[in-house]
Amino acid sequence: ESTVLLRPINLTAHQPNQTDTKDQRDEPTLSQISVRHLALEGALYAGMQAMARSLAAQISEMSDADLRKGGLIALVIGVGLVWLVRG
């Protein structure tokens, strides 16, 4: 079973057809996930400016190796969570 990650966002009401299954309609696309991420990040900057500045200052002082390690750890955790949720 292949999964389509990049589907255009349809802003109109979904009109199911015979090829649609419940899983295809309910599963968020990569573009929908990206939009949600941008909304959450925007809320962070709009609502918690001091914390965002503090995080940016801390990140700018970190070494490249530490940033790489943190990114890899976040990647492994994220992939693991997706794997657990999707089964």
Helices and strands as residue ranges (DSSP letters): H 22-26, H 30-47, H 49-61, H 64-86
